[in-house]
């Protein structure tokens, strides 16, 4: 209208770059960048040509059937409010990206590289800022490893880190890119290191699986026979050593525990007060029995002197602090009495107040505390203790509960809006002793789709994801294969598409590789 000359291809590319930058930073920024992309697409016009492209490219229409399944599932749902919210505020990228990217001018290889590099650089910057928090250079309250990811959910960040790592590895081995290879190698090394600092089990598993696949892929291009065999088979001894390491932690911490006779235990503290002993509970912390050498009166009296949090109050994680005290003292092999509390240092008191129940959890840089925590959670669940703070056990319980409602609605599922309501009803029906905020969804995208749309809907969705890859001849693109494997592995441990960020991340990269490049 203003007769301005606009380079449409550059604006389109800039809008994709803006969106890629927004992914690791902010969901609000993500909404803004999506609006910018759609607005430009509408202003550009040329709708006749765009409609012709849509009618000719069957792959786009087939992928759009995923969004259509969501619309159909609204027809047999009672909770229309949540259904419409899910459709508009979470699943809209499933509609927008295939249409906008699929009907826009195809990207050149250099354009794709630019989008991926800007995304990777933004991920790098977020990890650097998060590391400043981890190392204490930026003062920010954190109580566990998840809190260092201040821009986005830690699992989503782990997924984006993996995409960045293997994108750079692809560029490093690309013969057409000569400059900056050593810089890329340094970034890869840092991102791998930070991934382990983040301690996301999902992220580490994805990284390990992709590393093995990448090694096998590049081994076929190596001429040196010994190097070829090394790249193919080195994961086997590493895997064996890692399994032995986990078994040794489990044995030393929970299995090979020295038997204790109650009669051999001290009956009184150093100050003449009686101990409480209970070996029947079987609760263990760092190989030590939790419920022996406990003197409640001395703990209550001494705690009042060293902390402003009441002994019967809650720590900063919302846990009863008296039990955090008991576990922390046990983890250091101290008696749970006045003498035990006196021996603690100032930083130990702050750890307890922050809800850290074992002194090894304060080790920010080791993977050992994370492995120990998982094994401890499993041990507690087996022995019937409270598991409400165990993410692993909560997922297991949620999957079991979800299958209780799936078996009665296997064909068409529960509909788009009713799944969450029915799941909460089933939790109550099963008399699950979890607080309402801990009654989570399955954290598995395939199971979530099965519950919402049934076996028929799940088959259509899987077909809609897979068929365009074959139809558009993209199955042999190495980097795209790595990204698809990343999302597939993420689907098994997280319902990635049930958040706007996760949906945008998956659909954006899928659409660029499938519909956006020649």
LUMSEVO-358870 format. One record per residue (C-alpha): residue number from 1; x, y, z; residue in one letter. Coordinates in steps of 0.5 Angstrom, whole numbers, m for minus. Example, Ala and Ser with C-alpha at 12.3 -4.5 7.8 and 13.67 -1.06 7.14 Angstrom:
! residues 2
{1 {25 m9 16} 'A'};
{2 {27 m2 14} 'S'};
This chain:
! residues 518
{1 {0 0 0} 'X'};
{2 {6 5 1} 'X'};
{3 {9 2 m5} 'X'};
{4 {15 0 m1} 'X'};
{5 {20 m5 m4} 'X'};
{6 {21 m11 1} 'X'};
{7 {25 m17 0} 'X'};
{8 {20 m22 2} 'X'};
{9 {25 m28 2} 'X'};
{10 {30 m24 7} 'X'};
{11 {24 m22 11} 'X'};
{12 {21 m29 11} 'X'};
{13 {28 m32 13} 'X'};
{14 {29 m26 19} 'X'};
{15 {22 m29 22} 'X'};
{16 {25 m36 22} 'X'};
{17 {31 m34 25} 'X'};
{18 {27 m29 30} 'X'};
{19 {23 m36 32} 'X'};
{20 {29 m40 33} 'X'};
{21 {32 m35 37} 'X'};
{22 {26 m35 42} 'X'};
{23 {26 m42 43} 'X'};
{24 {31 m43 48} 'X'};
{25 {29 m36 51} 'X'};
{26 {22 m34 53} 'X'};
{27 {15 m37 51} 'X'};
{28 {12 m30 51} 'X'};
{29 {18 m28 46} 'X'};
{30 {16 m35 42} 'X'};
{31 {8 m32 41} 'X'};
{32 {11 m26 39} 'X'};
{33 {15 m29 34} 'X'};
{34 {10 m34 31} 'X'};
{35 {5 m28 30} 'X'};
{36 {11 m24 27} 'X'};
{37 {11 m30 22} 'X'};
{38 {4 m31 21} 'X'};
{39 {3 m23 20} 'X'};
{40 {8 m23 14} 'X'};
{41 {5 m29 11} 'X'};
{42 {m1 m26 11} 'X'};
{43 {1 m19 8} 'X'};
{44 {5 m23 3} 'X'};
{45 {m1 m25 0} 'X'};
{46 {m1 m29 m7} 'X'};
{47 {m6 m34 m4} 'X'};
{48 {m8 m37 m10} 'X'};
{49 {m1 m40 m11} 'X'};
{50 {m1 m42 m4} 'X'};
{51 {m7 m46 m4} 'X'};
{52 {m4 m49 m11} 'X'};
{53 {2 m51 m7} 'X'};
{54 {m2 m54 m1} 'X'};
{55 {m7 m58 m6} 'X'};
{56 {m1 m61 m10} 'X'};
{57 {4 m63 m4} 'X'};
{58 {0 m69 m1} 'X'};
{59 {5 m69 5} 'X'};
{60 {3 m62 8} 'X'};
{61 {m4 m64 8} 'X'};
{62 {m3 m71 11} 'X'};
{63 {1 m68 17} 'X'};
{64 {m5 m63 18} 'X'};
{65 {m9 m69 19} 'X'};
{66 {m6 m69 26} 'X'};
{67 {m9 m62 28} 'X'};
{68 {m16 m65 24} 'X'};
{69 {m15 m71 29} 'X'};
{70 {m15 m66 35} 'X'};
{71 {m21 m62 32} 'X'};
{72 {m25 m69 31} 'X'};
{73 {m24 m71 39} 'X'};
{74 {m27 m64 41} 'X'};
{75 {m34 m67 38} 'X'};
{76 {m34 m73 44} 'X'};
{77 {m31 m69 49} 'X'};
{78 {m35 m66 55} 'X'};
{79 {m29 m61 58} 'X'};
{80 {m30 m56 52} 'X'};
{81 {m26 m51 55} 'X'};
{82 {m20 m55 56} 'X'};
{83 {m21 m58 49} 'X'};
{84 {m21 m51 46} 'X'};
{85 {m15 m48 50} 'X'};
{86 {m11 m54 48} 'X'};
{87 {m13 m53 41} 'X'};
{88 {m11 m46 40} 'X'};
{89 {m6 m44 46} 'X'};
{90 {m2 m51 45} 'X'};
{91 {m3 m54 39} 'X'};
{92 {m4 m49 34} 'X'};
{93 {4 m50 31} 'X'};
{94 {1 m56 28} 'X'};
{95 {m3 m52 24} 'X'};
{96 {1 m46 22} 'X'};
{97 {8 m48 21} 'X'};
{98 {6 m54 16} 'X'};
{99 {2 m49 12} 'X'};
{100 {7 m42 13} 'X'};
{101 {13 m46 11} 'X'};
{102 {11 m51 6} 'X'};
{103 {8 m45 2} 'X'};
{104 {14 m40 3} 'X'};
{105 {20 m40 m2} 'X'};
{106 {24 m46 m1} 'X'};
{107 {30 m45 4} 'X'};
{108 {37 m45 1} 'X'};
{109 {43 m49 5} 'X'};
{110 {46 m43 7} 'X'};
{111 {39 m41 10} 'X'};
{112 {38 m47 14} 'X'};
{113 {45 m47 16} 'X'};
{114 {44 m40 19} 'X'};
{115 {37 m41 22} 'X'};
{116 {41 m47 26} 'X'};
{117 {47 m43 28} 'X'};
{118 {43 m37 31} 'X'};
{119 {39 m43 35} 'X'};
{120 {45 m46 37} 'X'};
{121 {49 m39 39} 'X'};
{122 {42 m38 43} 'X'};
{123 {42 m44 47} 'X'};
{124 {50 m43 48} 'X'};
{125 {48 m36 51} 'X'};
{126 {43 m39 56} 'X'};
{127 {48 m45 58} 'X'};
{128 {53 m40 60} 'X'};
{129 {48 m35 64} 'X'};
{130 {45 m42 67} 'X'};
{131 {53 m44 69} 'X'};
{132 {54 m37 72} 'X'};
{133 {48 m38 77} 'X'};
{134 {51 m45 78} 'X'};
{135 {58 m43 80} 'X'};
{136 {55 m37 84} 'X'};
{137 {57 m31 80} 'X'};
{138 {50 m29 79} 'X'};
{139 {46 m30 85} 'X'};
{140 {39 m33 84} 'X'};
{141 {36 m38 89} 'X'};
{142 {36 m45 87} 'X'};
{143 {35 m52 91} 'X'};
{144 {36 m57 86} 'X'};
{145 {39 m58 79} 'X'};
{146 {33 m56 75} 'X'};
{147 {33 m49 78} 'X'};
{148 {39 m47 74} 'X'};
{149 {35 m47 67} 'X'};
{150 {32 m40 69} 'X'};
{151 {29 m39 62} 'X'};
{152 {26 m45 60} 'X'};
{153 {24 m52 63} 'X'};
{154 {30 m56 64} 'X'};
{155 {28 m62 60} 'X'};
{156 {26 m58 54} 'X'};
{157 {33 m54 55} 'X'};
{158 {37 m61 55} 'X'};
{159 {33 m63 48} 'X'};
{160 {35 m56 45} 'X'};
{161 {42 m58 47} 'X'};
{162 {42 m64 44} 'X'};
{163 {40 m61 37} 'X'};
{164 {45 m56 38} 'X'};
{165 {51 m61 39} 'X'};
{166 {49 m66 33} 'X'};
{167 {48 m60 29} 'X'};
{168 {55 m57 30} 'X'};
{169 {58 m64 29} 'X'};
{170 {55 m65 23} 'X'};
{171 {58 m58 21} 'X'};
{172 {65 m60 23} 'X'};
{173 {65 m66 19} 'X'};
{174 {62 m62 13} 'X'};
{175 {67 m61 8} 'X'};
{176 {64 m55 5} 'X'};
{177 {65 m51 12} 'X'};
{178 {72 m49 13} 'X'};
{179 {72 m44 18} 'X'};
{180 {71 m44 25} 'X'};
{181 {71 m51 26} 'X'};
{182 {75 m51 32} 'X'};
{183 {71 m46 35} 'X'};
{184 {65 m51 34} 'X'};
{185 {69 m56 37} 'X'};
{186 {70 m52 43} 'X'};
{187 {62 m50 43} 'X'};
{188 {61 m58 43} 'X'};
{189 {65 m60 49} 'X'};
{190 {62 m54 53} 'X'};
{191 {55 m56 51} 'X'};
{192 {56 m64 53} 'X'};
{193 {59 m61 60} 'X'};
{194 {53 m57 61} 'X'};
{195 {49 m63 59} 'X'};
{196 {52 m67 65} 'X'};
{197 {51 m61 70} 'X'};
{198 {44 m60 68} 'X'};
{199 {43 m67 70} 'X'};
{200 {37 m69 66} 'X'};
{201 {36 m76 65} 'X'};
{202 {32 m75 59} 'X'};
{203 {38 m71 56} 'X'};
{204 {43 m75 58} 'X'};
{205 {40 m82 55} 'X'};
{206 {38 m78 48} 'X'};
{207 {46 m76 48} 'X'};
{208 {48 m83 49} 'X'};
{209 {44 m86 44} 'X'};
{210 {45 m80 39} 'X'};
{211 {53 m81 40} 'X'};
{212 {52 m88 38} 'X'};
{213 {48 m87 32} 'X'};
{214 {53 m82 30} 'X'};
{215 {59 m86 31} 'X'};
{216 {56 m92 27} 'X'};
{217 {54 m87 21} 'X'};
{218 {61 m84 21} 'X'};
{219 {65 m90 22} 'X'};
{220 {62 m92 15} 'X'};
{221 {66 m86 12} 'X'};
{222 {73 m88 15} 'X'};
{223 {78 m91 11} 'X'};
{224 {82 m93 17} 'X'};
{225 {80 m100 19} 'X'};
{226 {82 m99 27} 'X'};
{227 {79 m93 27} 'X'};
{228 {73 m96 24} 'X'};
{229 {72 m101 29} 'X'};
{230 {73 m97 35} 'X'};
{231 {67 m92 32} 'X'};
{232 {63 m98 32} 'X'};
{233 {64 m102 38} 'X'};
{234 {67 m97 43} 'X'};
{235 {60 m96 46} 'X'};
{236 {60 m103 49} 'X'};
{237 {65 m103 54} 'X'};
{238 {63 m96 56} 'X'};
{239 {56 m99 57} 'X'};
{240 {58 m104 61} 'X'};
{241 {63 m100 66} 'X'};
{242 {57 m95 67} 'X'};
{243 {52 m101 69} 'X'};
{244 {58 m104 74} 'X'};
{245 {58 m97 77} 'X'};
{246 {51 m96 78} 'X'};
{247 {50 m103 81} 'X'};
{248 {56 m102 85} 'X'};
{249 {53 m95 88} 'X'};
{250 {46 m99 89} 'X'};
{251 {50 m105 93} 'X'};
{252 {54 m100 97} 'X'};
{253 {48 m96 99} 'X'};
{254 {42 m100 99} 'X'};
{255 {44 m108 99} 'X'};
{256 {51 m109 103} 'X'};
{257 {48 m106 109} 'X'};
{258 {52 m108 116} 'X'};
{259 {47 m111 120} 'X'};
{260 {45 m108 127} 'X'};
{261 {43 m111 133} 'X'};
{262 {38 m106 137} 'X'};
{263 {41 m109 144} 'X'};
{264 {48 m107 142} 'X'};
{265 {46 m99 140} 'X'};
{266 {47 m94 146} 'X'};
{267 {40 m93 150} 'X'};
{268 {42 m86 152} 'X'};
{269 {45 m79 149} 'X'};
{270 {51 m76 151} 'X'};
{271 {47 m71 155} 'X'};
{272 {43 m77 158} 'X'};
{273 {36 m77 154} 'X'};
{274 {33 m83 151} 'X'};
{275 {34 m85 144} 'X'};
{276 {29 m88 139} 'X'};
{277 {31 m94 135} 'X'};
{278 {27 m97 129} 'X'};
{279 {31 m102 125} 'X'};
{280 {24 m105 122} 'X'};
{281 {23 m99 117} 'X'};
{282 {29 m101 113} 'X'};
{283 {30 m94 111} 'X'};
{284 {37 m92 108} 'X'};
{285 {41 m86 107} 'X'};
{286 {48 m87 104} 'X'};
{287 {49 m94 107} 'X'};
{288 {46 m92 114} 'X'};
{289 {40 m93 118} 'X'};
{290 {35 m87 118} 'X'};
{291 {31 m89 124} 'X'};
{292 {37 m91 130} 'X'};
{293 {40 m86 135} 'X'};
{294 {34 m81 134} 'X'};
{295 {33 m76 140} 'X'};
{296 {27 m72 138} 'X'};
{297 {27 m67 144} 'X'};
{298 {35 m65 143} 'X'};
{299 {34 m64 136} 'X'};
{300 {28 m60 137} 'X'};
{301 {31 m56 143} 'X'};
{302 {38 m55 139} 'X'};
{303 {35 m53 132} 'X'};
{304 {31 m48 135} 'X'};
{305 {38 m44 137} 'X'};
{306 {41 m45 130} 'X'};
{307 {35 m44 125} 'X'};
{308 {29 m39 124} 'X'};
{309 {25 m44 121} 'X'};
{310 {21 m48 127} 'X'};
{311 {22 m55 128} 'X'};
{312 {15 m57 126} 'X'};
{313 {15 m53 120} 'X'};
{314 {17 m54 113} 'X'};
{315 {24 m53 109} 'X'};
{316 {24 m48 103} 'X'};
{317 {22 m54 98} 'X'};
{318 {15 m55 102} 'X'};
{319 {18 m61 106} 'X'};
{320 {17 m63 114} 'X'};
{321 {24 m60 116} 'X'};
{322 {25 m65 122} 'X'};
{323 {25 m71 117} 'X'};
{324 {30 m67 112} 'X'};
{325 {34 m66 119} 'X'};
{326 {34 m73 120} 'X'};
{327 {36 m75 113} 'X'};
{328 {41 m70 113} 'X'};
{329 {45 m72 119} 'X'};
{330 {44 m80 117} 'X'};
{331 {47 m78 110} 'X'};
{332 {53 m76 114} 'X'};
{333 {53 m82 119} 'X'};
{334 {52 m77 125} 'X'};
{335 {47 m79 131} 'X'};
{336 {40 m75 131} 'X'};
{337 {41 m71 137} 'X'};
{338 {44 m65 140} 'X'};
{339 {51 m67 139} 'X'};
{340 {50 m69 131} 'X'};
{341 {47 m62 130} 'X'};
{342 {53 m58 134} 'X'};
{343 {58 m62 129} 'X'};
{344 {54 m59 123} 'X'};
{345 {57 m53 119} 'X'};
{346 {54 m47 117} 'X'};
{347 {53 m49 110} 'X'};
{348 {50 m55 113} 'X'};
{349 {44 m52 116} 'X'};
{350 {43 m48 110} 'X'};
{351 {43 m54 106} 'X'};
{352 {37 m57 111} 'X'};
{353 {33 m50 110} 'X'};
{354 {34 m51 103} 'X'};
{355 {31 m58 103} 'X'};
{356 {37 m62 101} 'X'};
{357 {36 m68 105} 'X'};
{358 {43 m71 103} 'X'};
{359 {50 m68 103} 'X'};
{360 {52 m71 97} 'X'};
{361 {46 m67 93} 'X'};
{362 {50 m61 94} 'X'};
{363 {55 m63 89} 'X'};
{364 {53 m59 83} 'X'};
{365 {58 m62 78} 'X'};
{366 {58 m70 79} 'X'};
{367 {53 m75 76} 'X'};
{368 {53 m79 82} 'X'};
{369 {48 m75 86} 'X'};
{370 {43 m76 81} 'X'};
{371 {44 m84 80} 'X'};
{372 {44 m84 88} 'X'};
{373 {37 m80 88} 'X'};
{374 {34 m85 83} 'X'};
{375 {36 m91 86} 'X'};
{376 {34 m88 93} 'X'};
{377 {27 m87 90} 'X'};
{378 {26 m94 88} 'X'};
{379 {29 m97 94} 'X'};
{380 {24 m92 98} 'X'};
{381 {18 m94 93} 'X'};
{382 {19 m102 94} 'X'};
{383 {19 m101 102} 'X'};
{384 {13 m97 102} 'X'};
{385 {15 m90 104} 'X'};
{386 {13 m83 101} 'X'};
{387 {15 m83 94} 'X'};
{388 {11 m76 92} 'X'};
{389 {18 m72 91} 'X'};
{390 {20 m78 86} 'X'};
{391 {19 m76 79} 'X'};
{392 {21 m83 77} 'X'};
{393 {16 m86 81} 'X'};
{394 {11 m81 80} 'X'};
{395 {11 m82 72} 'X'};
{396 {11 m90 73} 'X'};
{397 {5 m89 78} 'X'};
{398 {2 m84 73} 'X'};
{399 {3 m89 67} 'X'};
{400 {m1 m95 71} 'X'};
{401 {m7 m90 72} 'X'};
{402 {m7 m88 65} 'X'};
{403 {m8 m95 63} 'X'};
{404 {m13 m96 67} 'X'};
{405 {m17 m91 64} 'X'};
{406 {m15 m93 57} 'X'};
{407 {m17 m100 57} 'X'};
{408 {m24 m98 57} 'X'};
{409 {m24 m93 52} 'X'};
{410 {m19 m96 47} 'X'};
{411 {m22 m95 40} 'X'};
{412 {m23 m87 40} 'X'};
{413 {m20 m85 47} 'X'};
{414 {m23 m80 52} 'X'};
{415 {m23 m74 47} 'X'};
{416 {m19 m68 47} 'X'};
{417 {m21 m64 54} 'X'};
{418 {m23 m70 58} 'X'};
{419 {m17 m74 59} 'X'};
{420 {m14 m70 65} 'X'};
{421 {m21 m70 68} 'X'};
{422 {m22 m78 67} 'X'};
{423 {m14 m79 70} 'X'};
{424 {m16 m75 76} 'X'};
{425 {m22 m79 77} 'X'};
{426 {m18 m85 76} 'X'};
{427 {m13 m83 81} 'X'};
{428 {m18 m82 87} 'X'};
{429 {m22 m89 85} 'X'};
{430 {m15 m92 86} 'X'};
{431 {m14 m89 93} 'X'};
{432 {m7 m86 91} 'X'};
{433 {m4 m83 97} 'X'};
{434 {m1 m77 93} 'X'};
{435 {m3 m70 94} 'X'};
{436 {m7 m67 88} 'X'};
{437 {m1 m63 85} 'X'};
{438 {3 m69 85} 'X'};
{439 {m2 m73 80} 'X'};
{440 {1 m72 74} 'X'};
{441 {0 m74 67} 'X'};
{442 {4 m80 64} 'X'};
{443 {10 m76 61} 'X'};
{444 {10 m80 55} 'X'};
{445 {7 m77 49} 'X'};
{446 {5 m84 45} 'X'};
{447 {1 m86 52} 'X'};
{448 {m2 m79 52} 'X'};
{449 {m4 m79 45} 'X'};
{450 {m7 m86 46} 'X'};
{451 {m11 m84 52} 'X'};
{452 {m14 m78 48} 'X'};
{453 {m15 m81 41} 'X'};
{454 {m15 m88 42} 'X'};
{455 {m11 m93 38} 'X'};
{456 {m14 m91 32} 'X'};
{457 {m12 m84 33} 'X'};
{458 {m5 m86 35} 'X'};
{459 {m4 m90 28} 'X'};
{460 {m7 m84 24} 'X'};
{461 {m2 m79 28} 'X'};
{462 {4 m84 27} 'X'};
{463 {3 m84 20} 'X'};
{464 {2 m77 19} 'X'};
{465 {9 m76 22} 'X'};
{466 {12 m82 18} 'X'};
{467 {9 m81 11} 'X'};
{468 {12 m74 9} 'X'};
{469 {19 m76 11} 'X'};
{470 {18 m82 6} 'X'};
{471 {14 m78 1} 'X'};
{472 {19 m72 1} 'X'};
{473 {25 m76 0} 'X'};
{474 {28 m73 7} 'X'};
{475 {30 m80 10} 'X'};
{476 {37 m80 8} 'X'};
{477 {39 m73 11} 'X'};
{478 {43 m74 17} 'X'};
{479 {42 m68 21} 'X'};
{480 {34 m69 20} 'X'};
{481 {35 m76 22} 'X'};
{482 {38 m74 28} 'X'};
{483 {33 m69 30} 'X'};
{484 {27 m74 29} 'X'};
{485 {31 m79 33} 'X'};
{486 {32 m73 39} 'X'};
{487 {24 m72 39} 'X'};
{488 {22 m79 38} 'X'};
{489 {27 m81 45} 'X'};
{490 {24 m75 48} 'X'};
{491 {17 m77 47} 'X'};
{492 {18 m83 51} 'X'};
{493 {20 m80 57} 'X'};
{494 {16 m73 56} 'X'};
{495 {9 m71 53} 'X'};
{496 {13 m66 49} 'X'};
{497 {7 m64 45} 'X'};
{498 {3 m62 51} 'X'};
{499 {6 m55 52} 'X'};
{500 {7 m49 47} 'X'};
{501 {14 m49 47} 'X'};
{502 {15 m57 46} 'X'};
{503 {10 m57 40} 'X'};
{504 {13 m51 37} 'X'};
{505 {20 m54 38} 'X'};
{506 {18 m60 34} 'X'};
{507 {14 m57 29} 'X'};
{508 {18 m52 27} 'X'};
{509 {24 m56 26} 'X'};
{510 {20 m62 23} 'X'};
{511 {17 m57 18} 'X'};
{512 {23 m53 16} 'X'};
{513 {27 m60 14} 'X'};
{514 {21 m63 11} 'X'};
{515 {17 m57 8} 'X'};
{516 {22 m52 8} 'X'};
{517 {28 m54 4} 'X'};
{518 {29 m57 m3} 'X'};
